[in-house]
């Protein structure tokens, strides 16, 4: 058995989980308050993001871990080409050792325009991501790594302090080829919003196509992001969610939309020039399918449905124009209802 496999055995297989994502737009000074509220409400996870040029995810994850006691903290996701994998592994190993069993990290391609801004966009994003995932996982498992890839070159690198409990390393990706890389080289996948059940099924099929080789990771966890609008009035919930759902429907979200029954019609509404769908063109029933939206029973049922189709962790996103603490409290109500009904 390899070092990676031995270390992986120390990680407990999680049951269905519910979390919340801290908006990138949130000032860092409010991070601790919101994370502690999430823990008090009974949520399982708090996720932070790394988008250019907001607060760095490693710093924010460290802050959330230090400010809380129980919640798992997810990093979703680090751009694979923005850091040397050995340095990234050093940072992650320190967090994992200080807070054993509470860290999940993810790597993604990075937004092409931002990666070009910092001079880091690779000729082959797929190769860069896969090489990074493999190297970071091996280093965190305590292996001595030498490799000469297109983008990752390490010569006898070994962490002095590998963590006793190795954090899962996920890939935040969208399309079939990237999902296959995730299945082959990552411990799991993070699906960006909107992640409707139909897309979850299609994504898992693509992941499985990458897991046909002999050396794939033993487990594969799926994390899904979706906007949250909890409201006793379904029409008001849709109205609140409309703008944020529409903003997430860019041409890059096409893989999310194609599996939907109304996917072709929705794709036809994409604006020319790479712009998103106009909010007023979203039908009410579409919003219901593209968000966790409606009264408590409806939101609980939607989370259950996502768990049932294969989402191990459902992560809810506060709407951008609304108070984050209200959204976290709403997510906590859903978590309580799930526990009370045995899910």
C-alpha positions as CSV (number, residue, x, y, z in Angstrom):
1,X,0.0,0.0,0.0
2,X,1.4,3.5,-0.9
3,X,1.9,6.2,1.6
4,X,-1.0,8.1,0.1
5,X,-3.4,5.2,0.7
6,X,-2.1,4.6,4.2
7,X,-2.6,8.2,5.2
8,X,-6.0,8.4,3.5
9,X,-7.3,5.5,5.7
10,X,-7.0,7.9,8.7
11,X,-9.7,10.2,7.2
12,X,-13.2,9.4,8.3
13,X,-15.7,9.0,5.5
14,X,-18.3,11.9,6.0
15,X,-22.0,11.5,5.8
16,X,-24.3,14.0,4.1
17,X,-23.2,17.5,5.1
18,X,-24.5,21.1,4.9
19,X,-22.4,24.2,4.8
20,X,-22.3,27.8,3.9
21,X,-19.9,29.8,1.7
22,X,-18.5,33.1,2.9
23,X,-18.8,35.6,0.1
24,X,-15.6,36.9,-1.3
25,X,-17.1,40.4,-1.0
26,X,-17.2,40.1,2.8
27,X,-14.7,42.4,4.5
28,X,-12.1,40.3,6.3
29,X,-13.0,42.0,9.6
30,X,-16.4,40.3,9.5
31,X,-15.1,36.8,8.9
32,X,-14.8,35.6,12.5
33,X,-18.3,36.8,13.5
34,X,-19.9,35.0,10.5
35,X,-17.9,31.8,10.9
36,X,-18.9,31.6,14.6
37,X,-22.5,32.2,13.8
38,X,-22.3,29.3,11.2
39,X,-20.9,27.0,13.9
40,X,-23.6,28.0,16.5
41,X,-26.4,27.4,14.0
42,X,-25.3,23.8,13.6
43,X,-23.8,23.9,10.1
44,X,-21.2,21.3,9.3
45,X,-18.9,23.4,7.0
46,X,-17.8,26.9,6.3
47,X,-16.2,27.5,2.8
48,X,-14.0,30.4,1.7
49,X,-13.0,31.3,-1.8
50,X,-9.9,32.7,-3.5
51,X,-10.8,35.1,-6.3
52,X,-8.6,37.9,-7.7
53,X,-8.1,40.3,-6.0
54,X,-9.9,39.7,-2.8
55,X,-8.7,38.2,0.5
56,X,-6.4,35.2,0.2
57,X,-8.0,31.8,0.9
58,X,-5.2,30.4,3.0
59,X,-5.3,33.4,5.4
60,X,-9.1,33.4,5.6
61,X,-9.2,29.6,6.1
62,X,-6.6,29.9,8.9
63,X,-8.7,32.6,10.6
64,X,-11.9,30.6,10.4
65,X,-10.2,27.5,11.8
66,X,-8.7,29.4,14.7
67,X,-12.0,31.1,15.5
68,X,-14.1,28.0,15.6
69,X,-14.0,24.5,17.2
70,X,-16.1,22.1,15.2
71,X,-16.9,23.1,11.7
72,X,-14.9,21.8,8.7
73,X,-13.4,24.6,6.7
74,X,-13.2,24.3,2.9
75,X,-11.1,26.2,0.5
76,X,-12.9,26.4,-2.8
77,X,-10.6,26.9,-4.7
78,X,-7.0,27.8,-5.1
79,X,-5.8,28.6,-8.7
80,X,-3.4,25.7,-9.5
81,X,-1.0,27.9,-11.4
82,X,-0.8,30.7,-8.8
83,X,1.5,28.9,-6.3
84,X,4.3,26.4,-6.4
85,X,2.8,23.1,-5.3
86,X,5.5,22.5,-2.7
87,X,4.8,25.9,-1.1
88,X,1.0,25.3,-1.2
89,X,1.5,21.9,0.4
90,X,3.6,23.5,3.2
91,X,0.8,25.9,4.0
92,X,-1.9,23.3,3.8
93,X,0.1,20.8,5.9
94,X,0.5,23.4,8.7
95,X,-3.3,24.1,8.8
96,X,-4.1,20.4,8.7
97,X,-1.7,19.7,11.6
98,X,-3.0,22.5,13.7
99,X,-6.6,21.6,13.1
100,X,-6.7,17.9,12.3
101,X,-9.7,16.6,10.4
102,X,-11.2,20.0,9.8
103,X,-9.6,21.1,6.5
104,X,-10.7,20.4,2.9
105,X,-8.9,22.2,0.1
106,X,-9.5,22.6,-3.6
107,X,-7.6,23.6,-6.6
108,X,-9.0,24.8,-9.9
109,X,-7.9,26.3,-13.2
110,X,-8.3,29.9,-12.2
111,X,-10.3,32.4,-14.1
112,X,-8.4,32.8,-17.4
113,X,-8.6,36.6,-17.5
114,X,-7.3,36.8,-13.9
115,X,-4.5,34.3,-14.6
116,X,-3.4,36.3,-17.6
117,X,-3.4,39.4,-15.5
118,X,-0.8,37.9,-13.2
119,X,1.1,36.2,-16.0
120,X,0.2,32.7,-14.9
121,X,-2.2,31.3,-17.5
122,X,-0.9,28.0,-18.8
123,X,-0.9,26.7,-22.4
124,X,-2.6,23.5,-21.0
125,X,-4.8,24.2,-18.0
126,X,-5.7,20.5,-17.8
127,X,-2.1,19.4,-17.5
128,X,-1.3,22.1,-15.0
129,X,-4.2,21.2,-12.8
130,X,-3.5,17.4,-12.9
131,X,0.2,17.8,-12.2
132,X,-0.6,20.1,-9.2
133,X,-3.2,17.8,-7.8
134,X,-0.9,14.8,-7.9
135,X,2.1,16.6,-6.5
136,X,0.2,18.2,-3.6
137,X,-1.6,15.0,-2.6
138,X,1.7,13.1,-2.6
139,X,3.5,15.8,-0.5
140,X,0.7,16.0,2.0
141,X,0.8,12.2,2.4
142,X,4.5,12.4,3.4
143,X,6.1,11.2,0.2
144,X,9.4,12.4,-1.2
145,X,8.5,13.7,-4.7
146,X,10.6,14.1,-7.8
147,X,8.8,14.9,-11.0
148,X,9.5,16.7,-14.3
149,X,6.1,17.7,-15.7
150,X,5.2,20.5,-18.1
151,X,4.3,22.7,-15.1
152,X,5.4,21.0,-11.9
153,X,9.1,20.3,-11.4
154,X,10.2,19.0,-8.1
155,X,13.5,17.4,-7.1
156,X,13.4,15.3,-4.0
157,X,10.9,17.5,-2.2
158,X,9.6,16.1,1.1
159,X,7.7,18.0,3.8
160,X,9.4,18.1,7.2
161,X,6.0,18.2,8.9
162,X,3.4,16.2,6.9
163,X,0.0,16.3,8.7
164,X,-1.1,13.3,10.7
165,X,-4.6,13.6,9.1
166,X,-4.2,14.4,5.5
167,X,-6.8,16.9,4.2
168,X,-8.7,15.9,1.1
169,X,-7.6,17.7,-2.0
170,X,-10.5,18.4,-4.4
171,X,-10.7,19.9,-7.9
172,X,-13.1,22.8,-8.6
173,X,-14.0,22.2,-12.2
174,X,-16.9,22.2,-14.6
175,X,-16.6,20.5,-18.0
176,X,-16.2,16.8,-18.9
177,X,-12.5,16.8,-19.5
178,X,-11.7,18.6,-16.3
179,X,-14.1,16.4,-14.3
180,X,-12.3,13.3,-15.7
181,X,-9.0,14.9,-14.4
182,X,-10.7,15.3,-11.0
183,X,-11.8,11.7,-10.9
184,X,-8.2,10.6,-11.8
185,X,-6.2,12.9,-9.6
186,X,-8.3,14.4,-6.8
187,X,-10.1,13.2,-3.7
188,X,-13.2,15.0,-4.8
189,X,-14.9,17.6,-6.9
190,X,-16.3,21.1,-6.1
191,X,-19.2,22.0,-8.5
192,X,-19.8,25.8,-8.7
193,X,-23.3,27.3,-8.7
194,X,-25.8,26.4,-10.0
195,X,-25.5,22.7,-9.3
196,X,-28.9,21.3,-10.0
197,X,-29.5,17.5,-9.5
198,X,-29.3,16.9,-13.3
199,X,-25.9,18.5,-13.5
200,X,-24.7,16.6,-10.4
201,X,-25.6,13.3,-12.1
202,X,-23.9,14.3,-15.3
203,X,-20.8,15.5,-13.5
204,X,-20.5,12.3,-11.5
205,X,-20.6,10.3,-14.8
206,X,-17.7,12.4,-16.1
207,X,-15.8,11.9,-12.9
208,X,-16.3,8.2,-13.1
209,X,-14.8,8.1,-16.6
210,X,-11.6,9.4,-15.1
211,X,-11.5,6.8,-12.3
212,X,-10.8,3.8,-14.5
213,X,-7.1,3.6,-13.8
214,X,-5.4,1.5,-11.1
215,X,-4.0,4.4,-9.1
216,X,-7.0,6.7,-8.6
217,X,-7.7,8.0,-5.1
218,X,-9.7,5.6,-3.0
219,X,-12.6,7.9,-2.3
220,X,-14.2,10.7,-4.2
221,X,-16.3,13.4,-2.5
222,X,-18.7,15.7,-4.2
223,X,-19.4,19.3,-3.0
224,X,-22.1,21.4,-4.6
225,X,-22.7,25.2,-4.4
226,X,-26.1,26.7,-4.8
227,X,-27.7,30.1,-4.0
228,X,-30.0,30.2,-1.0
229,X,-33.3,32.1,-0.7
230,X,-35.3,30.8,2.3
231,X,-38.7,32.6,2.4
232,X,-42.2,31.7,3.4
233,X,-43.4,33.3,0.2
234,X,-42.2,31.3,-2.8
235,X,-42.6,34.2,-5.2
236,X,-40.6,36.5,-3.0
237,X,-37.9,33.9,-2.6
238,X,-37.6,33.7,-6.4
239,X,-37.5,37.4,-6.7
240,X,-34.7,37.6,-4.2
241,X,-32.7,34.9,-5.9
242,X,-33.3,36.1,-9.5
243,X,-30.3,38.5,-10.0
244,X,-27.7,36.2,-8.4
245,X,-28.9,33.1,-10.3
246,X,-28.8,35.1,-13.5
247,X,-25.3,36.4,-12.8
248,X,-24.0,32.8,-12.5
249,X,-25.4,31.8,-16.0
250,X,-22.5,32.9,-18.1
251,X,-21.3,30.9,-21.2
252,X,-18.8,29.2,-18.9
253,X,-21.7,27.6,-17.0
254,X,-22.9,25.8,-20.1
255,X,-21.9,22.4,-18.7
256,X,-24.3,23.1,-15.8
257,X,-27.2,23.9,-18.1
258,X,-27.0,21.3,-20.8
259,X,-28.4,18.4,-18.7
260,X,-31.4,20.4,-17.5
261,X,-34.8,19.8,-19.2
262,X,-34.9,23.5,-20.1
263,X,-31.2,23.7,-20.7
264,X,-31.3,24.3,-24.5
265,X,-33.8,27.1,-24.1
266,X,-31.8,28.7,-21.3
267,X,-28.5,28.4,-23.3
268,X,-30.3,30.3,-26.2
269,X,-30.8,33.2,-23.8
270,X,-27.1,33.7,-23.2
271,X,-26.1,37.2,-24.4
272,X,-23.5,37.6,-27.2
273,X,-20.1,38.7,-26.1
274,X,-19.8,36.4,-23.1
275,X,-22.4,38.2,-20.9
276,X,-24.9,36.5,-18.6
277,X,-28.6,35.9,-19.0
278,X,-30.8,38.9,-18.3
279,X,-32.5,38.3,-14.9
280,X,-36.0,39.2,-16.2
281,X,-35.8,36.4,-18.8
282,X,-35.6,33.7,-16.1
283,X,-38.9,31.8,-15.6
284,X,-40.0,31.2,-12.0
285,X,-39.8,27.5,-12.4
286,X,-36.2,27.8,-13.7
287,X,-35.2,29.7,-10.6
288,X,-36.7,26.9,-8.4
289,X,-34.4,24.4,-10.1
290,X,-31.3,26.6,-10.1
291,X,-31.3,27.5,-6.4
292,X,-32.2,26.3,-3.0
293,X,-35.2,28.5,-3.0
294,X,-38.6,28.7,-1.2
295,X,-40.1,27.9,2.2
296,X,-38.4,25.7,4.7
297,X,-40.0,22.5,3.5
298,X,-39.0,23.2,-0.1
299,X,-35.4,24.1,0.8
300,X,-35.0,21.0,3.0
301,X,-36.5,18.8,0.2
302,X,-34.0,20.4,-2.3
303,X,-31.0,19.7,0.0
304,X,-32.2,16.1,0.4
305,X,-32.5,15.7,-3.3
306,X,-29.0,16.9,-3.8
307,X,-27.7,14.5,-1.2
308,X,-29.6,11.7,-2.8
309,X,-28.1,12.2,-6.3
310,X,-24.6,12.2,-4.9
311,X,-23.7,15.5,-3.3
312,X,-21.9,14.6,-0.1
313,X,-21.8,18.3,0.9
314,X,-24.4,20.9,-0.1
315,X,-22.9,24.4,0.4
316,X,-25.4,27.3,0.4
317,X,-24.4,30.8,-0.9
318,X,-25.8,34.0,0.7
319,X,-27.4,36.3,-1.8
320,X,-25.0,39.2,-2.5
321,X,-27.3,42.1,-1.8
322,X,-28.6,40.7,1.5
323,X,-27.1,40.6,5.0
324,X,-24.8,37.5,5.3
325,X,-25.8,36.8,8.9
326,X,-29.4,36.4,7.8
327,X,-28.4,33.9,5.2
328,X,-26.3,31.9,7.7
329,X,-29.2,31.8,10.2
330,X,-31.4,30.6,7.4
331,X,-28.9,27.8,6.5
332,X,-28.9,26.8,10.1
333,X,-32.6,26.5,10.1
334,X,-32.3,24.1,7.2
335,X,-29.6,22.1,9.0
336,X,-31.8,21.8,12.1
337,X,-34.7,20.6,10.0
338,X,-32.6,18.0,8.3
339,X,-31.3,16.7,11.7
340,X,-34.8,16.6,13.1
341,X,-36.0,14.5,10.2
342,X,-33.1,12.1,10.4
343,X,-31.2,13.2,7.3
